Amino acid sequence: MNKYASKFKISNRYILKSVNSYIITNVDIIKKLHEMKKSQFIFYTIKINFVSHNSFTFNN
């Protein structure tokens, strides 16, 4: 989970650029990111959602 978290750099610009279409249907998760930017749980939640929805793969 730490390895995944290191690839996902928390910044508002990165999120908006990377999940432009995803953010529309997952506003609650994005709001939680603003509240808990360094939470491992949030990283895990996003990973599960991305995998389950097959939205896209992270490119580093």
PyMOL Python script that loads the backbone (N, CA, C, O; Angstrom):
from pymol import cmd

cmd.read_pdbstr("""\
ATOM      1  N   MET A   1       0.827  -1.199   0.000  1.00  0.00           N
ATOM      2  CA  MET A   1       0.000   0.000   0.000  1.00  0.00           C
ATOM      3  C   MET A   1       0.868   1.260   0.000  1.00  0.00           C
ATOM      4  O   MET A   1       0.503   2.267  -0.606  1.00  0.00           O
ATOM      5  N   ASN A   2       2.005   1.203   0.672  1.00  0.00           N
ATOM      6  CA  ASN A   2       2.917   2.341   0.672  1.00  0.00           C
ATOM      7  C   ASN A   2       3.508   2.579  -0.710  1.00  0.00           C
ATOM      8  O   ASN A   2       3.709   3.721  -1.121  1.00  0.00           O
ATOM      9  N   LYS A   3       3.781   1.498  -1.418  1.00  0.00           N
ATOM     10  CA  LYS A   3       4.325   1.618  -2.768  1.00  0.00           C
ATOM     11  C   LYS A   3       3.321   2.310  -3.682  1.00  0.00           C
ATOM     12  O   LYS A   3       3.688   3.160  -4.494  1.00  0.00           O
ATOM     13  N   TYR A   4       2.063   1.941  -3.543  1.00  0.00           N
ATOM     14  CA  TYR A   4       1.008   2.575  -4.340  1.00  0.00           C
ATOM     15  C   TYR A   4       0.881   4.048  -3.974  1.00  0.00           C
ATOM     16  O   TYR A   4       0.752   4.911  -4.842  1.00  0.00           O
ATOM     17  N   ALA A   5       0.921   4.314  -2.683  1.00  0.00           N
ATOM     18  CA  ALA A   5       0.763   5.685  -2.200  1.00  0.00           C
ATOM     19  C   ALA A   5       1.874   6.583  -2.721  1.00  0.00           C
ATOM     20  O   ALA A   5       1.638   7.756  -3.012  1.00  0.00           O
ATOM     21  N   SER A   6       3.074   6.049  -2.839  1.00  0.00           N
ATOM     22  CA  SER A   6       4.196   6.849  -3.315  1.00  0.00           C
ATOM     23  C   SER A   6       4.014   7.258  -4.770  1.00  0.00           C
ATOM     24  O   SER A   6       4.490   8.314  -5.187  1.00  0.00           O
ATOM     25  N   LYS A   7       3.324   6.422  -5.542  1.00  0.00           N
ATOM     26  CA  LYS A   7       3.073   6.760  -6.943  1.00  0.00           C
ATOM     27  C   LYS A   7       1.983   7.820  -7.078  1.00  0.00           C
ATOM     28  O   LYS A   7       1.998   8.626  -8.009  1.00  0.00           O
ATOM     29  N   PHE A   8       1.042   7.809  -6.140  1.00  0.00           N
ATOM     30  CA  PHE A   8      -0.068   8.752  -6.209  1.00  0.00           C
ATOM     31  C   PHE A   8       0.281   9.992  -5.407  1.00  0.00           C
ATOM     32  O   PHE A   8       0.064  10.042  -4.197  1.00  0.00           O
ATOM     33  N   LYS A   9       0.822  10.989  -6.086  1.00  0.00           N
ATOM     34  CA  LYS A   9       1.241  12.214  -5.415  1.00  0.00           C
ATOM     35  C   LYS A   9       0.020  13.091  -5.151  1.00  0.00           C
ATOM     36  O   LYS A   9      -0.702  13.479  -6.070  1.00  0.00           O
ATOM     37  N   ILE A  10      -0.187  13.390  -3.876  1.00  0.00           N
ATOM     38  CA  ILE A  10      -1.362  14.177  -3.506  1.00  0.00           C
ATOM     39  C   ILE A  10      -1.148  15.650  -3.820  1.00  0.00           C
ATOM     40  O   ILE A  10      -0.360  16.342  -3.175  1.00  0.00           O
ATOM     41  N   SER A  11      -1.863  16.093  -4.812  1.00  0.00           N
ATOM     42  CA  SER A  11      -1.931  17.525  -5.109  1.00  0.00           C
ATOM     43  C   SER A  11      -3.214  17.750  -5.882  1.00  0.00           C
ATOM     44  O   SER A  11      -3.603  16.926  -6.709  1.00  0.00           O
ATOM     45  N   ASN A  12      -3.860  18.851  -5.616  1.00  0.00           N
ATOM     46  CA  ASN A  12      -5.149  19.105  -6.246  1.00  0.00           C
ATOM     47  C   ASN A  12      -5.046  19.096  -7.765  1.00  0.00           C
ATOM     48  O   ASN A  12      -5.927  18.569  -8.444  1.00  0.00           O
ATOM     49  N   ARG A  13      -3.977  19.675  -8.301  1.00  0.00           N
ATOM     50  CA  ARG A  13      -3.795  19.725  -9.746  1.00  0.00           C
ATOM     51  C   ARG A  13      -3.670  18.322 -10.333  1.00  0.00           C
ATOM     52  O   ARG A  13      -4.261  18.017 -11.369  1.00  0.00           O
ATOM     53  N   TYR A  14      -2.895  17.474  -9.661  1.00  0.00           N
ATOM     54  CA  TYR A  14      -2.697  16.108 -10.155  1.00  0.00           C
ATOM     55  C   TYR A  14      -4.017  15.352 -10.177  1.00  0.00           C
ATOM     56  O   TYR A  14      -4.330  14.661 -11.147  1.00  0.00           O
ATOM     57  N   ILE A  15      -4.784  15.485  -9.111  1.00  0.00           N
ATOM     58  CA  ILE A  15      -6.074  14.796  -9.031  1.00  0.00           C
ATOM     59  C   ILE A  15      -7.005  15.266 -10.143  1.00  0.00           C
ATOM     60  O   ILE A  15      -7.594  14.446 -10.847  1.00  0.00           O
ATOM     61  N   LEU A  16      -7.140  16.571 -10.306  1.00  0.00           N
ATOM     62  CA  LEU A  16      -8.039  17.119 -11.314  1.00  0.00           C
ATOM     63  C   LEU A  16      -7.615  16.698 -12.716  1.00  0.00           C
ATOM     64  O   LEU A  16      -8.459  16.418 -13.567  1.00  0.00           O
ATOM     65  N   LYS A  17      -6.310  16.654 -12.953  1.00  0.00           N
ATOM     66  CA  LYS A  17      -5.806  16.273 -14.273  1.00  0.00           C
ATOM     67  C   LYS A  17      -5.986  14.782 -14.527  1.00  0.00           C
ATOM     68  O   LYS A  17      -6.337  14.371 -15.633  1.00  0.00           O
ATOM     69  N   SER A  18      -5.745  13.978 -13.497  1.00  0.00           N
ATOM     70  CA  SER A  18      -5.731  12.528 -13.672  1.00  0.00           C
ATOM     71  C   SER A  18      -7.119  11.900 -13.676  1.00  0.00           C
ATOM     72  O   SER A  18      -7.374  10.955 -14.422  1.00  0.00           O
ATOM     73  N   VAL A  19      -8.004  12.419 -12.851  1.00  0.00           N
ATOM     74  CA  VAL A  19      -9.318  11.787 -12.718  1.00  0.00           C
ATOM     75  C   VAL A  19     -10.432  12.741 -13.118  1.00  0.00           C
ATOM     76  O   VAL A  19     -11.469  12.825 -12.460  1.00  0.00           O
ATOM     77  N   ASN A  20     -10.199  13.451 -14.204  1.00  0.00           N
ATOM     78  CA  ASN A  20     -11.134  14.479 -14.650  1.00  0.00           C
ATOM     79  C   ASN A  20     -12.554  13.944 -14.786  1.00  0.00           C
ATOM     80  O   ASN A  20     -13.503  14.594 -14.348  1.00  0.00           O
ATOM     81  N   SER A  21     -12.711  12.773 -15.383  1.00  0.00           N
ATOM     82  CA  SER A  21     -14.042  12.200 -15.555  1.00  0.00           C
ATOM     83  C   SER A  21     -14.479  11.446 -14.297  1.00  0.00           C
ATOM     84  O   SER A  21     -15.665  11.392 -13.972  1.00  0.00           O
ATOM     85  N   TYR A  22     -13.503  10.867 -13.600  1.00  0.00           N
ATOM     86  CA  TYR A  22     -13.798  10.073 -12.409  1.00  0.00           C
ATOM     87  C   TYR A  22     -14.291  10.944 -11.257  1.00  0.00           C
ATOM     88  O   TYR A  22     -15.154  10.538 -10.479  1.00  0.00           O
ATOM     89  N   ILE A  23     -13.730  12.144 -11.162  1.00  0.00           N
ATOM     90  CA  ILE A  23     -14.044  13.044 -10.040  1.00  0.00           C
ATOM     91  C   ILE A  23     -15.528  13.406 -10.010  1.00  0.00           C
ATOM     92  O   ILE A  23     -16.079  13.663  -8.940  1.00  0.00           O
ATOM     93  N   ILE A  24     -16.173  13.429 -11.164  1.00  0.00           N
ATOM     94  CA  ILE A  24     -17.572  13.834 -11.253  1.00  0.00           C
ATOM     95  C   ILE A  24     -18.479  12.888 -10.468  1.00  0.00           C
ATOM     96  O   ILE A  24     -19.435  13.330  -9.830  1.00  0.00           O
ATOM     97  N   THR A  25     -18.186  11.603 -10.511  1.00  0.00           N
ATOM     98  CA  THR A  25     -19.033  10.621  -9.840  1.00  0.00           C
ATOM     99  C   THR A  25     -18.477  10.210  -8.476  1.00  0.00           C
ATOM    100  O   THR A  25     -19.052   9.354  -7.803  1.00  0.00           O
ATOM    101  N   ASN A  26     -17.361  10.818  -8.068  1.00  0.00           N
ATOM    102  CA  ASN A  26     -16.746  10.447  -6.797  1.00  0.00           C
ATOM    103  C   ASN A  26     -16.303  11.679  -6.014  1.00  0.00           C
ATOM    104  O   ASN A  26     -15.193  11.736  -5.485  1.00  0.00           O
ATOM    105  N   VAL A  27     -17.193  12.656  -5.954  1.00  0.00           N
ATOM    106  CA  VAL A  27     -16.887  13.908  -5.271  1.00  0.00           C
ATOM    107  C   VAL A  27     -16.577  13.688  -3.796  1.00  0.00           C
ATOM    108  O   VAL A  27     -15.709  14.358  -3.236  1.00  0.00           O
ATOM    109  N   ASP A  28     -17.281  12.757  -3.166  1.00  0.00           N
ATOM    110  CA  ASP A  28     -17.075  12.501  -1.738  1.00  0.00           C
ATOM    111  C   ASP A  28     -15.651  12.049  -1.443  1.00  0.00           C
ATOM    112  O   ASP A  28     -15.048  12.478  -0.459  1.00  0.00           O
ATOM    113  N   ILE A  29     -15.116  11.184  -2.295  1.00  0.00           N
ATOM    114  CA  ILE A  29     -13.748  10.697  -2.103  1.00  0.00           C
ATOM    115  C   ILE A  29     -12.751  11.836  -2.261  1.00  0.00           C
ATOM    116  O   ILE A  29     -11.797  11.947  -1.491  1.00  0.00           O
ATOM    117  N   ILE A  30     -12.974  12.676  -3.258  1.00  0.00           N
ATOM    118  CA  ILE A  30     -12.079  13.810  -3.471  1.00  0.00           C
ATOM    119  C   ILE A  30     -12.138  14.779  -2.293  1.00  0.00           C
ATOM    120  O   ILE A  30     -11.114  15.327  -1.885  1.00  0.00           O
ATOM    121  N   LYS A  31     -13.325  14.988  -1.754  1.00  0.00           N
ATOM    122  CA  LYS A  31     -13.466  15.854  -0.577  1.00  0.00           C
ATOM    123  C   LYS A  31     -12.699  15.281   0.607  1.00  0.00           C
ATOM    124  O   LYS A  31     -12.079  16.024   1.367  1.00  0.00           O
ATOM    125  N   LYS A  32     -12.740  13.969   0.763  1.00  0.00           N
ATOM    126  CA  LYS A  32     -11.999  13.326   1.848  1.00  0.00           C
ATOM    127  C   LYS A  32     -10.496  13.502   1.654  1.00  0.00           C
ATOM    128  O   LYS A  32      -9.750  13.638   2.624  1.00  0.00           O
ATOM    129  N   LEU A  33     -10.059  13.500   0.402  1.00  0.00           N
ATOM    130  CA  LEU A  33      -8.643  13.711   0.121  1.00  0.00           C
ATOM    131  C   LEU A  33      -8.193  15.080   0.621  1.00  0.00           C
ATOM    132  O   LEU A  33      -7.104  15.215   1.177  1.00  0.00           O
ATOM    133  N   HIS A  34      -9.021  16.079   0.425  1.00  0.00           N
ATOM    134  CA  HIS A  34      -8.684  17.414   0.898  1.00  0.00           C
ATOM    135  C   HIS A  34      -8.602  17.445   2.417  1.00  0.00           C
ATOM    136  O   HIS A  34      -7.786  18.169   2.989  1.00  0.00           O
ATOM    137  N   GLU A  35      -9.447  16.659   3.062  1.00  0.00           N
ATOM    138  CA  GLU A  35      -9.487  16.637   4.519  1.00  0.00           C
ATOM    139  C   GLU A  35      -8.386  15.757   5.117  1.00  0.00           C
ATOM    140  O   GLU A  35      -7.862  16.055   6.191  1.00  0.00           O
ATOM    141  N   MET A  36      -8.038  14.670   4.416  1.00  0.00           N
ATOM    142  CA  MET A  36      -7.065  13.715   4.945  1.00  0.00           C
ATOM    143  C   MET A  36      -6.021  13.398   3.883  1.00  0.00           C
ATOM    144  O   MET A  36      -5.957  12.275   3.383  1.00  0.00           O
ATOM    145  N   LYS A  37      -5.213  14.380   3.542  1.00  0.00           N
ATOM    146  CA  LYS A  37      -4.293  14.262   2.411  1.00  0.00           C
ATOM    147  C   LYS A  37      -3.271  13.131   2.560  1.00  0.00           C
ATOM    148  O   LYS A  37      -2.851  12.543   1.564  1.00  0.00           O
ATOM    149  N   LYS A  38      -2.875  12.828   3.783  1.00  0.00           N
ATOM    150  CA  LYS A  38      -1.821  11.832   3.962  1.00  0.00           C
ATOM    151  C   LYS A  38      -2.328  10.528   4.565  1.00  0.00           C
ATOM    152  O   LYS A  38      -1.547   9.737   5.094  1.00  0.00           O
ATOM    153  N   SER A  39      -3.617  10.310   4.486  1.00  0.00           N
ATOM    154  CA  SER A  39      -4.195   9.115   5.095  1.00  0.00           C
ATOM    155  C   SER A  39      -4.013   7.891   4.205  1.00  0.00           C
ATOM    156  O   SER A  39      -4.401   7.913   3.036  1.00  0.00           O
ATOM    157  N   GLN A  40      -3.433   6.833   4.740  1.00  0.00           N
ATOM    158  CA  GLN A  40      -3.258   5.589   3.996  1.00  0.00           C
ATOM    159  C   GLN A  40      -4.608   4.988   3.622  1.00  0.00           C
ATOM    160  O   GLN A  40      -4.750   4.361   2.572  1.00  0.00           O
ATOM    161  N   PHE A  41      -5.588   5.184   4.481  1.00  0.00           N
ATOM    162  CA  PHE A  41      -6.923   4.642   4.227  1.00  0.00           C
ATOM    163  C   PHE A  41      -7.516   5.240   2.959  1.00  0.00           C
ATOM    164  O   PHE A  41      -8.160   4.537   2.180  1.00  0.00           O
ATOM    165  N   ILE A  42      -7.304   6.526   2.752  1.00  0.00           N
ATOM    166  CA  ILE A  42      -7.825   7.186   1.561  1.00  0.00           C
ATOM    167  C   ILE A  42      -7.128   6.648   0.316  1.00  0.00           C
ATOM    168  O   ILE A  42      -7.774   6.418  -0.706  1.00  0.00           O
ATOM    169  N   PHE A  43      -5.822   6.447   0.395  1.00  0.00           N
ATOM    170  CA  PHE A  43      -5.099   5.845  -0.727  1.00  0.00           C
ATOM    171  C   PHE A  43      -5.708   4.492  -1.075  1.00  0.00           C
ATOM    172  O   PHE A  43      -5.938   4.176  -2.242  1.00  0.00           O
ATOM    173  N   TYR A  44      -5.963   3.705  -0.041  1.00  0.00           N
ATOM    174  CA  TYR A  44      -6.515   2.369  -0.225  1.00  0.00           C
ATOM    175  C   TYR A  44      -7.907   2.434  -0.840  1.00  0.00           C
ATOM    176  O   TYR A  44      -8.237   1.652  -1.732  1.00  0.00           O
ATOM    177  N   THR A  45      -8.718   3.367  -0.360  1.00  0.00           N
ATOM    178  CA  THR A  45     -10.075   3.532  -0.881  1.00  0.00           C
ATOM    179  C   THR A  45     -10.053   3.885  -2.359  1.00  0.00           C
ATOM    180  O   THR A  45     -10.819   3.329  -3.146  1.00  0.00           O
ATOM    181  N   ILE A  46      -9.186   4.796  -2.731  1.00  0.00           N
ATOM    182  CA  ILE A  46      -9.094   5.206  -4.136  1.00  0.00           C
ATOM    183  C   ILE A  46      -8.610   4.045  -4.998  1.00  0.00           C
ATOM    184  O   ILE A  46      -9.109   3.832  -6.103  1.00  0.00           O
ATOM    185  N   LYS A  47      -7.637   3.297  -4.486  1.00  0.00           N
ATOM    186  CA  LYS A  47      -7.123   2.157  -5.240  1.00  0.00           C
ATOM    187  C   LYS A  47      -8.243   1.162  -5.525  1.00  0.00           C
ATOM    188  O   LYS A  47      -8.400   0.709  -6.659  1.00  0.00           O
ATOM    189  N   ILE A  48      -9.011   0.826  -4.514  1.00  0.00           N
ATOM    190  CA  ILE A  48     -10.120  -0.119  -4.666  1.00  0.00           C
ATOM    191  C   ILE A  48     -11.131   0.394  -5.679  1.00  0.00           C
ATOM    192  O   ILE A  48     -11.602  -0.364  -6.526  1.00  0.00           O
ATOM    193  N   ASN A  49     -11.467   1.676  -5.599  1.00  0.00           N
ATOM    194  CA  ASN A  49     -12.438   2.254  -6.519  1.00  0.00           C
ATOM    195  C   ASN A  49     -11.931   2.253  -7.953  1.00  0.00           C
ATOM    196  O   ASN A  49     -12.675   1.917  -8.874  1.00  0.00           O
ATOM    197  N   PHE A  50     -10.689   2.622  -8.147  1.00  0.00           N
ATOM    198  CA  PHE A  50     -10.132   2.642  -9.492  1.00  0.00           C
ATOM    199  C   PHE A  50     -10.091   1.238 -10.091  1.00  0.00           C
ATOM    200  O   PHE A  50     -10.409   1.040 -11.263  1.00  0.00           O
ATOM    201  N   VAL A  51      -9.698   0.277  -9.275  1.00  0.00           N
ATOM    202  CA  VAL A  51      -9.621  -1.097  -9.758  1.00  0.00           C
ATOM    203  C   VAL A  51     -11.011  -1.632 -10.090  1.00  0.00           C
ATOM    204  O   VAL A  51     -11.205  -2.277 -11.120  1.00  0.00           O
ATOM    205  N   SER A  52     -11.962  -1.366  -9.224  1.00  0.00           N
ATOM    206  CA  SER A  52     -13.303  -1.904  -9.424  1.00  0.00           C
ATOM    207  C   SER A  52     -14.016  -1.264 -10.609  1.00  0.00           C
ATOM    208  O   SER A  52     -14.818  -1.910 -11.284  1.00  0.00           O
ATOM    209  N   HIS A  53     -13.718   0.014 -10.858  1.00  0.00           N
ATOM    210  CA  HIS A  53     -14.375   0.712 -11.964  1.00  0.00           C
ATOM    211  C   HIS A  53     -13.557   0.660 -13.251  1.00  0.00           C
ATOM    212  O   HIS A  53     -14.028   1.047 -14.320  1.00  0.00           O
ATOM    213  N   ASN A  54     -12.314   0.169 -13.126  1.00  0.00           N
ATOM    214  CA  ASN A  54     -11.422   0.128 -14.285  1.00  0.00           C
ATOM    215  C   ASN A  54     -11.326   1.492 -14.970  1.00  0.00           C
ATOM    216  O   ASN A  54     -11.359   1.590 -16.196  1.00  0.00           O
ATOM    217  N   SER A  55     -11.208   2.527 -14.163  1.00  0.00           N
ATOM    218  CA  SER A  55     -11.188   3.884 -14.701  1.00  0.00           C
ATOM    219  C   SER A  55      -9.919   4.143 -15.512  1.00  0.00           C
ATOM    220  O   SER A  55      -9.986   4.540 -16.676  1.00  0.00           O
ATOM    221  N   PHE A  56      -8.784   3.918 -14.896  1.00  0.00           N
ATOM    222  CA  PHE A  56      -7.522   4.090 -15.595  1.00  0.00           C
ATOM    223  C   PHE A  56      -6.397   3.562 -14.717  1.00  0.00           C
ATOM    224  O   PHE A  56      -6.601   3.283 -13.536  1.00  0.00           O
ATOM    225  N   THR A  57      -5.203   3.426 -15.303  1.00  0.00           N
ATOM    226  CA  THR A  57      -4.051   2.980 -14.533  1.00  0.00           C
ATOM    227  C   THR A  57      -3.134   4.166 -14.282  1.00  0.00           C
ATOM    228  O   THR A  57      -3.001   5.048 -15.131  1.00  0.00           O
ATOM    229  N   PHE A  58      -2.504   4.183 -13.116  1.00  0.00           N
ATOM    230  CA  PHE A  58      -1.591   5.270 -12.790  1.00  0.00           C
ATOM    231  C   PHE A  58      -0.305   5.141 -13.596  1.00  0.00           C
ATOM    232  O   PHE A  58       0.274   4.061 -13.708  1.00  0.00           O
ATOM    233  N   ASN A  59       0.118   6.246 -14.142  1.00  0.00           N
ATOM    234  CA  ASN A  59       1.403   6.280 -14.837  1.00  0.00           C
ATOM    235  C   ASN A  59       2.318   7.234 -14.096  1.00  0.00           C
ATOM    236  O   ASN A  59       1.943   8.372 -13.813  1.00  0.00           O
ATOM    237  N   ASN A  60       3.528   6.767 -13.779  1.00  0.00           N
ATOM    238  CA  ASN A  60       4.427   7.599 -12.989  1.00  0.00           C
ATOM    239  C   ASN A  60       5.417   8.326 -13.881  1.00  0.00           C
ATOM    240  O   ASN A  60       6.258   9.077 -13.387  1.00  0.00           O
TER     241      ASN A  60
END
""", "prot")
cmd.dss("prot")
cmd.show_as("cartoon", "prot")
cmd.util.cbc("prot")
cmd.orient("prot")
